[in-house]
Amino acid sequence: MRQLSTQDADFDSQLTELLAFETVNDADLLKTVDDIIAQVRHDGDRVVLALTQQFDQHPATTMQELELSKEALAEAFANLDDTVKLALTTAATRVQTFHERKYKRLGSMKMSLVIAWVKKSPHLIALVFMCLVVWPLIHLLY
């Protein structure tokens, strides 16, 4: 797995090269993603299940069927390549640190306001995923 460091002199060019693939700027793909997000926001779990059946060929009819046990997550993590484990652990630690600092800056603001802030910031969906899925997995194992 290729790793980049912001400390490298050519970091910007490496990152540009890494991100220079067609789908990043594919207008049709971006529209499809926007449409899927809008559908999920409007119809919730029903759409998530339909899309899961369509794209993943998973026969789930309830959200509970998509849930993974702690044991299954631990086993999946244990079977990953060490480089991938390190990458996930590093990413999860960075995301957790970011949110801890953000939360400290927010002071006594209630968590409901933080959740509302995240919901209004679509670019943070990936960070939320890391916090809710990847970090608990890593925390479980360490």
C-alpha positions in Angstrom: 0.0 0.0 0.0 1.4 3.4 -1.0 1.8 5.8 1.9 2.2 9.6 1.6 3.7 12.0 4.1 3.0 15.7 4.2 6.6 16.0 5.2 7.8 14.9 1.8 9.1 17.6 -0.5 7.0 16.3 -3.4 3.9 15.6 -1.3 1.6 17.9 -3.4 2.7 16.3 -6.7 2.4 12.7 -5.2 -1.1 13.5 -4.0 -2.1 15.0 -7.3 -0.9 12.0 -9.1 -2.7 9.7 -6.7 -6.0 11.5 -7.1 -5.6 11.9 -10.9 -8.0 9.2 -12.0 -11.1 9.7 -14.1 -13.8 9.1 -11.5 -12.6 12.0 -9.3 -13.9 14.5 -12.0 -16.6 12.3 -13.5 -19.7 14.5 -13.5 -22.0 11.5 -14.1 -20.5 9.6 -11.1 -20.8 12.7 -8.9 -24.4 13.2 -9.9 -25.1 9.5 -9.1 -23.6 9.9 -5.7 -25.6 13.0 -5.0 -28.7 11.3 -6.1 -28.1 8.3 -3.9 -27.4 10.6 -0.9 -30.7 12.5 -1.6 -32.6 9.2 -1.9 -31.2 7.9 1.4 -32.0 11.2 3.2 -35.5 11.1 1.9 -36.4 7.4 2.3 -33.8 6.2 4.8 -33.3 2.5 5.5 -35.6 1.4 2.8 -33.3 2.9 0.2 -30.2 1.7 1.9 -31.5 -1.9 1.8 -32.6 -1.6 -1.9 -29.2 -0.2 -2.9 -27.4 -2.9 -0.9 -29.4 -5.5 -2.8 -28.8 -3.8 -6.1 -25.1 -3.1 -5.8 -23.8 -5.7 -3.3 -26.3 -8.5 -4.2 -26.9 -8.9 -0.5 -30.4 -10.2 0.2 -30.9 -8.2 3.5 -34.4 -7.1 4.1 -33.7 -5.4 7.5 -30.9 -3.2 8.7 -30.2 -5.7 11.4 -29.1 -8.2 8.7 -26.4 -5.8 7.7 -25.0 -5.5 11.3 -21.7 -7.2 12.1 -20.8 -8.6 15.5 -17.8 -7.4 17.4 -16.4 -10.9 16.8 -16.9 -10.7 13.0 -15.2 -7.3 12.9 -12.3 -8.5 15.1 -11.8 -11.5 12.8 -12.0 -9.3 9.6 -9.4 -6.9 11.1 -7.2 -9.7 12.2 -7.1 -11.1 8.7 -6.0 -7.8 7.1 -2.5 -7.3 5.8 -0.3 -5.5 8.3 0.1 -2.5 6.1 -3.7 -2.1 5.8 -4.1 -2.5 9.5 -1.5 0.2 10.1 -3.2 2.5 7.6 -6.6 2.0 9.2 -5.2 2.5 12.7 -3.4 5.6 11.6 -6.5 7.0 9.9 -8.8 6.2 12.8 -6.3 7.8 15.3 -6.1 11.0 13.2 -9.9 11.2 12.9 -10.4 10.6 16.6 -7.8 13.3 17.4 -9.5 15.7 15.0 -12.9 15.2 16.6 -11.5 15.4 20.2 -9.9 18.7 19.4 -13.0 19.9 17.7 -15.2 18.9 20.6 -12.8 20.6 23.1 -13.1 23.8 21.0 -16.9 23.5 21.1 -16.7 23.6 24.9 -20.0 22.9 26.6 -22.0 22.8 23.4 -24.5 19.8 23.5 -23.8 16.8 21.4 -27.1 17.2 19.6 -25.6 20.5 18.1 -22.5 18.6 17.1 -24.6 16.0 15.4 -26.6 18.7 13.6 -23.3 20.3 12.5 -22.0 17.0 11.0 -25.3 16.4 9.2 -25.1 19.8 7.5 -21.5 19.1 6.4 -21.6 16.3 3.8 -17.9 16.3 3.4 -17.6 14.9 7.0 -19.6 11.8 6.2 -16.4 9.9 5.6 -15.0 11.1 8.9 -18.2 10.1 10.7 -17.9 6.7 9.2 -14.3 6.4 10.4 -15.4 7.4 13.9 -18.5 5.2 14.1 -17.2 2.1 12.3 -13.4 2.0 12.0 -12.3 3.5 15.3 -14.6 1.2 17.4 -13.2 -1.8 15.5 -9.6 -0.7 16.2 -10.5 0.2 19.8 -12.0 -3.2 20.3 -8.8 -4.9 19.3 -6.4 -2.7 21.3 
